[in-house]
Amino acid sequence: QGTLALLLGAVLLLCGCGTKQTGPTIARTEFPEKTQRILQPMEGDTQFFDFTTDASITEAVVTVRYCQNGTWQEPEALLELSDIQPGEYHLILRWVEDRVDAFIVEDGASYSNTYPLASEWLEAFNASVTASTVGFGSVKPIVAGEEIPLWCHYGSNTEEISTQSSDYSTSDCDTGLVFAITFS
């Protein structure tokens, strides 16, 4: 796992990826075409993000939130990073079967954690008649204390999910999983 984080971090640093903005922001990583081809086998289960911080941001918490029987549960911490210094960071989320991996890479250092998905939730999600995924949209400013949904998965016991967006709280799903980040 540590090797993968370092490899992905090296790819991110070497390709010069990232969104250059003023003030703290988070955005989906935009890779050059050659890098996209290299990463394509991981694309469906892996999401990449870049974020920048300034002195107003000192912590980041990546969370997982489940929806069971149409009700969203409280978030659970997936990866916490404290004493953040102003700079550029890369966040990698990877869903592998019954677990989620999170990596934060900054200037050669990487932080990671693996989180096992609840088996009863996974069974309900896999039994869904309809499933969909909504990804992160455009560059977003980071506001301290504000949750930013990054990657949303929705499942329904009916033929369709009529409301699906990155605002998971308005979705009409039966099961769901949201990865989010909150800065403070």
ChimeraX attribute file (.defattr): number of C-alpha atoms within 10 A of each C-alpha:
attribute: neighborCount
match mode: 1-to-1
recipient: residues
	/A:1	11
	/A:2	12
	/A:3	9
	/A:4	10
	/A:5	22
	/A:6	17
	/A:7	12
	/A:8	20
	/A:9	23
	/A:10	15
	/A:11	16
	/A:12	22
	/A:13	17
	/A:14	9
	/A:15	13
	/A:16	12
	/A:17	17
	/A:18	21
	/A:19	18
	/A:20	12
	/A:21	12
	/A:22	10
	/A:23	13
	/A:24	21
	/A:25	19
	/A:26	26
	/A:27	22
	/A:28	21
	/A:29	19
	/A:30	17
	/A:31	17
	/A:32	11
	/A:33	9
	/A:34	9
	/A:35	14
	/A:36	13
	/A:37	11
	/A:38	11
	/A:39	15
	/A:40	10
	/A:41	10
	/A:42	13
	/A:43	13
	/A:44	10
	/A:45	12
	/A:46	18
	/A:47	19
	/A:48	21
	/A:49	22
	/A:50	23
	/A:51	24
	/A:52	23
	/A:53	21
	/A:54	15
	/A:55	11
	/A:56	16
	/A:57	20
	/A:58	16
	/A:59	17
	/A:60	19
	/A:61	17
	/A:62	25
	/A:63	22
	/A:64	22
	/A:65	20
	/A:66	23
	/A:67	22
	/A:68	18
	/A:69	14
	/A:70	16
	/A:71	14
	/A:72	18
	/A:73	13
	/A:74	11
	/A:75	14
	/A:76	14
	/A:77	15
	/A:78	22
	/A:79	20
	/A:80	18
	/A:81	14
	/A:82	12
	/A:83	9
	/A:84	18
	/A:85	16
	/A:86	14
	/A:87	13
	/A:88	19
	/A:89	23
	/A:90	25
	/A:91	26
	/A:92	19
	/A:93	20
	/A:94	18
	/A:95	18
	/A:96	13
	/A:97	10
	/A:98	12
	/A:99	14
	/A:100	19
	/A:101	19
	/A:102	23
	/A:103	26
	/A:104	25
	/A:105	22
	/A:106	17
	/A:107	12
	/A:108	10
	/A:109	11
	/A:110	18
	/A:111	16
	/A:112	19
	/A:113	14
	/A:114	15
	/A:115	16
	/A:116	13
	/A:117	17
	/A:118	11
	/A:119	11
	/A:120	9
	/A:121	17
	/A:122	18
	/A:123	11
	/A:124	17
	/A:125	23
	/A:126	13
	/A:127	14
	/A:128	18
	/A:129	12
	/A:130	17
	/A:131	20
	/A:132	14
	/A:133	15
	/A:134	17
	/A:135	15
	/A:136	20
	/A:137	13
	/A:138	9
	/A:139	16
	/A:140	14
	/A:141	16
	/A:142	22
	/A:143	16
	/A:144	15
	/A:145	13
	/A:146	11
	/A:147	16
	/A:148	21
	/A:149	23
	/A:150	24
	/A:151	21
	/A:152	22
	/A:153	22
	/A:154	26
	/A:155	26
	/A:156	24
	/A:157	17
	/A:158	12
	/A:159	10
	/A:160	14
	/A:161	17
	/A:162	10
	/A:163	13
	/A:164	18
	/A:165	19
	/A:166	20
	/A:167	14
	/A:168	22
	/A:169	14
	/A:170	10
	/A:171	17
	/A:172	18
	/A:173	29
	/A:174	21
	/A:175	26
	/A:176	29
	/A:177	23
	/A:178	22
	/A:179	24
	/A:180	21
	/A:181	22
	/A:182	18
	/A:183	23
	/A:184	15
